[in-house]
Amino acid sequence: MKREYHKWYSNHLQKDMEMLVFGHAGARVLFFPTRGARFYDYEDWRVIEAIQDKIEAGYLQIFCVDSVDTESLYAKDSSPSFRIQRHIQYEQYIIHEVLPFTRELNPDMTMISAGCSLGAYHAVNVATKYPQFFTKVVGMSGRYDLTWEVGVFKDLFDGYHDENIYFNTPVQFIPNISDEAILHELRRLEFVLAIGQDDAFLENNKYFSDILWRKGIVNKLYVWDEEAHRARYWRKMVQLYL
């Protein structure tokens, strides 16, 4: 299996950013890490190994990006407004630096946005904001409203809310989309959501799925046994959904 390490200085983030790329051809998969994880963790957790056959066969090429979550969404020493601004800078890095890089390496027209846990939020959020760049989105064990409090999972913005948070919260902005051109792009996407029966975010996933249906956006919601918020489940999920 072809494996490449890449690193460059991001003008949008003003720091070096790293990435691992697995494979040589096929559908491009933008794979976002979990909360507090790094670009190499899916490899370490054997999630990449679980789809090695598809990668080696040229069906998938995986781009494991890094995150700045500790500087943005989980930067508790910073103000909520700064957190979301830093997140937007990360989004611009993805759109204006990472996506062009993937196209340079691989001209395949299929672009899948995927992630687990907080990575699922990133995958869904960027694909719903920029659907023109994607063909499919896969969210595994995700929460699609970071202000939604469930159990030990708190509102990441401490009760603060502004326009930037609204437009980075799919369950908030999608219900209010009326532009048919935007809805057409969203309806073109293939949405796959997977969540455990005992996962804290089960209801959030059901709610998000219902929102998509009400907008005429076809989606598939798969509910797994138990919590399913573990790498051993994600190894199975990627085999089925990517």
Buried (B, 14 or more C-beta within 10 A) or exposed (E): EEEEEBEEEBEBBEEEBBBBBBBBBBBBBBBBBBBEBBBBBBBEBEBBBBBBEBBBEBBBBBBBBBBBBEBBBBBEEEEBEEBBBBBBBBBBBBBEBBBEBBBEBBEBEBBBBBBBBBBBBBBBBBBBBBBEBBBBBBBBBBBBBBBBEEEEBEBBBEEBBEEBBEBBBBBBBBEEEEEEEBBEBBBBBBBBBBBBEEBBBBEBBBBBBEBBEEBEBEBEBBBBEEBBBBBEBBBBBBEEBB
